[in-house]
């Protein structure tokens, strides 16, 4: 066996072990395989093997990412979509993952985030308070139309 074949098998083994430990997306694995010194054709071949053996599944990755960022980081859909696009995942996969968020829980999180921010703002006029809440919730990735729709509920 040549040195290149040994290196390729080692990379496959390393990537399979990595994917077994945690969810990974195909663009991340592709970058790691290229960084290991393999050609693009070999990287595509390795990706196909890992997908075939169910080590990599972009839909599964997106669903896990969305669930984690929603429950733990309390992000909105816009921020999640932005970060998933930066990873190079297809829009249809991203969209299906974002649709898995329960709408009632999403609105409840938005209201909770807005109310917590409103409580922290002291000695400001109503409009300054609204501006700070809007900026904060948009930075968390929530949609502007939802923020404005539920603003009065958050200020009461």
TARAGI-V488831 format. One record per backbone hydrogen bond with DSSP energy under -0.5 kcal/mol. NH is the residue of the N-H (numbers start at 1). CO is the residue of the C=O. If there is no record, write none. Layout:
# TARAGI-V488831
nh:NH co:CO
nh:NH co:CO
This chain:
# TARAGI-V488831
nh:6 co:2
nh:7 co:3
nh:8 co:4
nh:9 co:5
nh:10 co:6
nh:11 co:7
nh:12 co:8
nh:13 co:9
nh:14 co:10
nh:15 co:11
nh:16 co:12
nh:17 co:13
nh:18 co:14
nh:19 co:15
nh:20 co:16
nh:21 co:17
nh:22 co:18
nh:29 co:25
nh:30 co:26
nh:31 co:27
nh:32 co:28
nh:33 co:29
nh:34 co:30
nh:35 co:31
nh:36 co:32
nh:37 co:34
nh:38 co:33
nh:43 co:39
nh:44 co:40
nh:45 co:41
nh:46 co:42
nh:47 co:43
nh:48 co:44
nh:49 co:45
nh:50 co:46
nh:51 co:47
nh:52 co:48
nh:53 co:49
nh:54 co:51
nh:55 co:50
nh:56 co:50
nh:57 co:24
nh:61 co:57
nh:62 co:58
nh:63 co:59
nh:64 co:60
nh:65 co:61
nh:66 co:62
nh:67 co:63
nh:68 co:64
nh:69 co:65
nh:70 co:66
nh:71 co:67
nh:72 co:68
nh:73 co:68
nh:74 co:69
nh:75 co:69
nh:76 co:140
nh:78 co:141
nh:80 co:76
nh:81 co:77
nh:82 co:78
nh:83 co:79
nh:84 co:80
nh:85 co:81
nh:86 co:82
nh:87 co:83
nh:88 co:85
nh:89 co:84
nh:94 co:90
nh:95 co:91
nh:96 co:92
nh:97 co:93
nh:98 co:94
nh:99 co:95
nh:100 co:97
nh:101 co:98
nh:106 co:102
nh:107 co:103
nh:108 co:104
nh:109 co:105
nh:110 co:106
nh:111 co:107
nh:112 co:108
nh:113 co:109
nh:114 co:110
nh:115 co:111
nh:116 co:112
nh:117 co:113
nh:118 co:114
nh:119 co:115
nh:120 co:116
nh:121 co:117
nh:122 co:120
nh:129 co:125
nh:130 co:126
nh:131 co:127
nh:132 co:128
nh:133 co:129
nh:134 co:130
nh:135 co:131
nh:136 co:132
nh:137 co:133
nh:138 co:134
nh:139 co:135
nh:140 co:136
nh:141 co:138
nh:142 co:137
nh:147 co:143
nh:148 co:144
nh:149 co:145
nh:150 co:146
nh:151 co:148
nh:154 co:150
nh:155 co:151
nh:156 co:152
